[in-house]
């Protein structure tokens, strides 16, 4: 045994060494390196690819680089939900660092329309961004090599680069997801390398490390700006106006390496042709560098830049060139693949190599890139002048909070917004001064604002890597119109910035009750704060009117009533609480001096239904959709500050469900049996509200919870034949990647409380379509007979969707099953339909 032990240790050492690489494997040898700058090996006391670096390690290394190098500065630009810093390390020559603010301003001004700034001495700005998907580990791990190279490399080549270029290194765009993944990968790593693909190391538990804290895909959020990580980086993007932005990713383990350009037929027409030309030229540098190290690669396949909400496409609609890199992902130190044994170190080297090829391309295309950016903004003004649309007007008199949220989004994208200062009627729609806004087309962000406001009906290709449309006024359910002329429109003299309204109390100084309307987006937040304080709240199921401050105020179904009496707090305490809630929610409260209404129901009427404080259970894990449940969690936690309990699907059998009055399902629930379904059915029968979203509604149907059935999927056209190599198009023809459809609502139904118009845009990203139940009052929201608004959909699917239900409500004993067949909370930005979802939580129990 004593003789065998050294032999075993030797074998283990050999296997371990095979999974590692020395620094010379990664670094180019055409420069020397400053020995005063610590190598990643020396700093981390491990070789690159030996262990997955954590976010803390990345952060400590880039801080050390900034401390030691006179080429680098370090700053924090945002914090993640879990309070982790997002940072930039900015490199340029020592001389440039001394004048960095002036160079930054010179670069910014050069591309501004009408700017007289000369091109001479204008630096190029390149942004290298890593790890927006936390479990794409080669990306973030490569960032420290980039930082080391830019700080330590010496010679004429690096001197020339840093003299004419400012390089921004963002080592980790998603610290929370990166931390989850690195912890998982390292905790399952053995001393002896084992690349078996069935290893638990390669199979992260739910939800995995790809997403952020709330399980959102941050690489879809550049346009939506729902999360602090995205808001911070987009703010810095517009501050620096980089000429090139790299976006480093991973794909399947059996792939090779991808760099842009993507599929030519799937380019967004709003992106200028010059962008694609330069992307092709830059690609030559990637090919050259990857050829040198023997890495196979491909381009112009699989990926596209149609949707502008990704890290590689947002730059394209903002005068920059975004470049997507996709490395085969191994998720561990070493892994078996169809291309042989692959190491994490191999992926790291590829990601670092294309970082260098990007910098080489920038140095060689310096003038061309500066000119493209300048032309981008100048041409935008020319396109705006040629456009029939001269402006967009939008706003809501009844939901000022949501209107201001949209203004804030436009502000963050550097889009000029002006207040509409005179009432206007456009296409039969009224836009009131004080609650509506105008976005002129003739501004440098013409292309971006067009993509935000315009419906899209024409497509050169029917395959989409992501969604096919994202018209924001539909997403926010805001009344809007395009203007062919600004004649008759009165604008504020200056641009406006978003200012969330502060609500107030109006009416009697000695009220018997307070009421507030349900139309404002923040109404759920206000109601829950009152309920959490112990106050009894009721909702009006009929209309009424009261004079308040010499004006007749009409109150619709859904108005919330808070009596001053028979409450656990004194009238003064209630007044103080209501004032606070009004201020922080932006909602106006009306103090009523009497319960006797001059018109409509009185305050003591049985038409006011008592509301339950929500106690929400949301099942996660198992076969649930992390994206869908994350959106629900974020909605209640971040938007409305309403607590909900997240529990694993495996807990259902042992849980006391009577603690909750609302249960939300989002997923397939393959692990649940008929016994589990029976337990849920018993809970519903006792008075609970079960909300089944998308695929969960199919599960409920299979388990005989309710009577909903679903329409058959569209069969491929057997008379249509494509070439063999185009056979994938046949599948995509009837796939709904994301399109917008018009629905109609019964505004008197509790699920529709708070809406003031009976038409509602609904986002649909699946082919799931329910059959109608043909029961009165069971389907308060249905697609119209001609529902198409924007995006790609086949004629066959459009026919299936027409008149189909968006929502079904089915009684089960004393409770009810509410089924939503589409994602009402899509990516946290479809604010127009989230009210339907929150209504099911607050008003589900009053549906008869």
Protein Blocks (a to p, Z undefined) as FASTA:
>chain_A
ZZmmmmmmmmmmmmmmmmpccfklmpcckbccdfklccfklmnopaehkaccdfklmmmm
mmmmmmmpckbccddfbdcfkopacdddddddfklmmmmmmmmmmmmmmmpghiabdfeh
pacdddddehkbfklmklmmmmmmmmmmmmmpgcjklmmmmmmpccdddfbfblmlmmmm
mmmmmmmccfbdcfbfkbmklmccdebjmbcfkopafklmmmnomafklmmmmmmmmmno
pabdcddddddfklcbdcddddfklccfkbcfklmmmmmmmmmmmmmmmmmnopacdehi
hiackblkbfklmmmmnopacdddddddehiabdcdfkbpcdfklmmmmmmmmmmmmmmm
mmmmmmmmmmmmmmmmmmmmmmmmmpmblbdceddfklmmlmmmmmmmmmmnopacdddf
bdcdeehiacdehiaccddfbbfklmmmmmmmpccfbdfbfcdfbdfbdcfklmnopacd
ddfbfghiacdfbdcdddddddddedjfbdfbdcddfkbmklmmmmmmmmmnopacdddf
bdcdddeehiacdddehiacddfbhpabdfklmmmmmmmmmmmnopacdddfbfbdfbdj
dfkbckbccdddddddddeehjbcfklmmmmmmmmmmmnopacddddfklmmmpcfklpc
bdcdedjklmpcfklmmmmmmmmmnopacddehjlmmmmmmnogajbdcdddddddfkbc
cdfklmmmmmmmmccfbpcddddddfkbmklgoiabfbdcdddfbfbdcddehighklmb
ccdfblcfbdcddfklmmmmnopafbdcddehjbccdddfbdfkgghlammlmmmmmmmm
mmmmmpZZ
